[in-house]
């Protein structure tokens, strides 16, 4: 199983609802075993880094993850979110 975790920060707090809506469109893409978008509750107390949203998804295989990223809705979500975000960090890990 592949765990796909992505962190986002907004450029402007006024765009938080638009970012969330854009990220939530990803839930309609097939291939994920599990998908969720969550709002971060607090800053990292060690670094002070602020993360606004976390996308968490699980996929049965790397092929399923690749199909998810190749889906037209994924491209549309990028068009919505990319101009509104400041930072994006993604990680794909193999679950044991």
Secondary structure, DSSP 8 states (H G I E B T S, - for coil): -EEEEEEEEESSGGGHHHHHHHHHGGGGSTTEEEEEEEE--S--TTT-----EEEEEEESSHHHHHHHHHSHHHHHHHHHHGGGEEEEEEEEEE--
